[in-house]
Amino acid sequence: MSVSKIGLCAAAALMIGGMSAADATVFHTYHPGDGNNFYLTSGDPFASSITANFGDGFSSAVDFDDKFEFIIPQNGVGSGSISTSFSSLSNLLTITDLIINGSHYVVPSNGSGQFLSVNDIPIMIGATNTIEVIGNTASKGGTFSGTLTFSAVPETATWGMILVGFGLVGATLRRRRESLTFA
């Protein structure tokens, strides 16, 4: 099956399931600062692997609560990382809480910022996924940035159809071999 036919089949399946192709991947950002962003860097809603970047920047001291939401039209798992860095205490940004799909994470500090990597986050078809970053900045502000990667995982029914297909191919080959007996 060609790539274009696969894309059309995926779009048709989404429309039957109540989600249009246009709504397939939706990104929303709440409480933006000066440099707030959330965007795809590779892949598309129907790709088996999708990568996105997110982050925010602030130019003065502030308490912040940024919320990023996204919807993906496939089941799979997500992973990602978030980091901060600073060169002096005047541009220090501290993440006090990271909440991914309702689970809280502590972002450890090192001598020049913070870093955390999270893996195996379940992503369900059509569900709203959230990343909330809560923290504060010093007098000259600061920035945080993150990267997300999504990997599609076929549904159980898909695996079943694949196994049945392999079984039918095997049965056909065996039957063809048995019918080629010579006298």
C-alpha positions as CSV (number, residue, x, y, z in Angstrom):
1,M,0.0,0.0,0.0
2,S,1.4,3.4,-0.9
3,V,2.1,6.1,1.6
4,S,-0.7,8.3,0.2
5,K,-3.2,5.4,0.5
6,I,-2.1,4.8,4.1
7,G,-2.6,8.5,4.9
8,L,-6.0,8.5,3.3
9,C,-7.0,5.3,5.2
10,A,-5.8,6.9,8.5
11,A,-7.7,10.1,7.8
12,A,-10.9,8.0,7.0
13,A,-10.5,6.0,10.2
14,L,-10.2,9.2,12.2
15,M,-13.3,10.7,10.6
16,I,-15.3,7.5,11.3
17,G,-14.0,7.7,14.9
18,G,-15.3,11.2,15.2
19,M,-12.0,13.1,14.8
20,S,-11.3,15.0,11.5
21,A,-7.9,15.0,9.9
22,A,-7.7,18.8,10.5
23,D,-8.1,18.2,14.3
24,A,-5.7,15.3,14.3
25,T,-2.9,17.0,16.2
26,V,-3.9,20.0,18.2
27,F,-1.5,22.1,20.2
28,H,-2.6,24.7,22.8
29,T,-0.6,26.8,25.2
30,Y,-1.9,28.7,28.2
31,H,-0.3,31.4,30.4
32,P,2.4,32.3,27.8
33,G,5.5,34.4,28.8
34,D,7.8,36.3,26.4
35,G,9.1,33.3,24.4
36,N,6.3,30.7,24.7
37,N,6.2,28.1,22.0
38,F,5.0,24.6,21.2
39,Y,5.4,23.1,17.7
40,L,6.1,19.9,15.7
41,T,9.7,19.5,14.6
42,S,9.3,16.2,12.7
43,G,6.6,13.9,11.6
44,D,2.9,14.6,11.1
45,P,-0.2,13.4,12.9
46,F,-0.1,10.0,11.1
47,A,3.6,9.3,11.3
48,S,4.8,6.5,13.5
49,S,7.2,8.9,15.2
50,I,6.5,12.5,16.0
51,T,8.8,15.1,17.7
52,A,7.8,18.4,19.2
53,N,9.6,21.2,21.1
54,F,8.1,23.4,23.8
55,G,9.4,26.1,26.1
56,D,9.1,29.6,27.4
57,G,11.2,32.6,28.2
58,F,10.7,35.5,30.6
59,S,12.5,38.9,30.7
60,S,11.8,39.8,34.3
61,A,11.1,38.2,37.7
62,V,7.8,36.3,37.6
63,D,6.0,33.3,39.0
64,F,4.7,31.2,36.1
65,D,2.4,28.4,35.4
66,D,2.6,27.3,31.7
67,K,0.3,24.6,30.4
68,F,0.8,22.9,27.0
69,E,-1.9,20.6,25.6
70,F,-1.8,18.3,22.6
71,I,-4.0,15.6,21.0
72,I,-2.5,12.9,18.7
73,P,-4.7,10.6,16.6
74,Q,-2.9,7.4,17.5
75,N,-2.2,5.2,20.5
76,G,1.5,5.1,21.6
77,V,4.0,6.1,24.1
78,G,5.7,9.4,24.7
79,S,9.0,10.4,26.1
80,G,10.8,13.7,26.5
81,S,13.0,16.0,28.5
82,I,13.0,19.4,30.0
83,S,15.9,21.6,31.0
84,T,16.9,25.0,32.2
85,S,20.3,26.7,32.3
86,F,21.7,29.9,33.8
87,S,25.0,31.8,33.8
88,S,24.3,33.9,36.9
89,L,21.8,34.1,39.7
90,S,20.1,37.0,38.0
91,N,18.8,34.8,35.1
92,L,18.0,31.8,37.2
93,L,14.7,30.0,36.3
94,T,13.5,27.3,38.7
95,I,10.9,24.7,37.8
96,T,9.1,23.9,41.1
97,D,6.7,21.4,39.6
98,L,6.3,19.5,36.4
99,I,2.9,17.8,35.8
100,I,2.5,15.4,32.8
101,N,-1.0,14.0,32.3
102,G,-1.7,14.4,36.0
103,S,1.5,12.9,37.3
104,H,3.9,15.1,39.3
105,Y,7.7,15.1,38.6
106,V,10.5,16.8,40.5
107,V,13.1,18.3,38.1
108,P,16.5,17.9,39.8
109,S,18.9,20.8,39.9
110,N,22.6,20.8,39.1
111,G,25.2,23.6,39.3
112,S,24.0,25.3,36.2
113,G,20.3,24.5,35.9
114,Q,17.8,21.7,35.9
115,F,17.2,18.6,33.8
116,L,14.7,15.7,33.7
117,S,14.0,13.0,31.2
118,V,10.7,11.0,31.3
119,N,9.9,7.8,29.3
120,D,7.0,5.5,28.6
121,I,4.1,7.9,29.0
122,P,0.9,6.3,27.6
123,I,-0.7,8.4,24.9
124,M,-4.3,7.5,23.9
125,I,-5.9,8.3,20.6
126,G,-7.9,11.5,20.7
127,A,-7.2,12.2,24.4
128,T,-6.0,15.6,25.6
129,N,-2.4,15.3,26.9
130,T,-1.0,18.0,29.2
131,I,2.3,19.2,30.3
132,E,2.3,21.9,33.0
133,V,5.4,23.7,34.0
134,I,5.3,25.7,37.2
135,G,8.1,27.8,38.6
136,N,9.7,31.2,39.0
137,T,12.5,33.4,37.7
138,A,15.0,35.7,39.1
139,S,15.4,39.5,38.4
140,K,16.4,39.2,34.7
141,G,14.1,36.3,33.9
142,G,15.1,33.0,32.3
143,T,14.1,30.2,29.9
144,F,13.1,26.6,29.9
145,S,12.9,24.2,26.9
146,G,11.7,20.7,26.3
147,T,11.5,18.0,23.6
148,L,8.8,15.4,23.2
149,T,8.9,12.2,21.1
150,F,5.8,10.1,20.3
151,S,6.1,6.5,19.0
152,A,2.9,4.9,17.7
153,V,2.0,1.5,19.1
154,P,-0.5,-0.6,17.1
155,E,-3.8,-1.4,18.8
156,T,-4.5,-5.0,20.0
157,A,-6.9,-5.5,17.1
158,T,-4.3,-4.5,14.6
159,W,-1.8,-7.0,16.1
160,G,-4.6,-9.7,15.8
161,M,-5.2,-8.8,12.2
162,I,-1.4,-9.0,11.4
163,L,-1.2,-12.5,13.1
164,V,-4.3,-13.7,11.2
165,G,-2.7,-12.4,8.0
166,F,0.6,-14.2,8.6
167,G,-1.4,-17.4,9.5
168,L,-3.3,-17.2,6.2
169,V,-0.2,-16.6,4.2
170,G,1.5,-19.6,5.9
171,A,-1.6,-21.8,5.3
172,T,-1.7,-20.8,1.6
173,L,2.0,-21.6,1.2
174,R,1.6,-25.0,2.9
175,R,-1.4,-25.9,0.8
176,R,0.3,-24.8,-2.4
177,R,3.4,-27.0,-1.5
178,E,1.1,-30.0,-0.7
179,S,-0.6,-29.7,-4.1
180,L,2.7,-29.8,-6.0
181,T,3.3,-33.5,-5.4
182,F,4.8,-35.4,-8.3
183,A,4.0,-39.0,-9.2
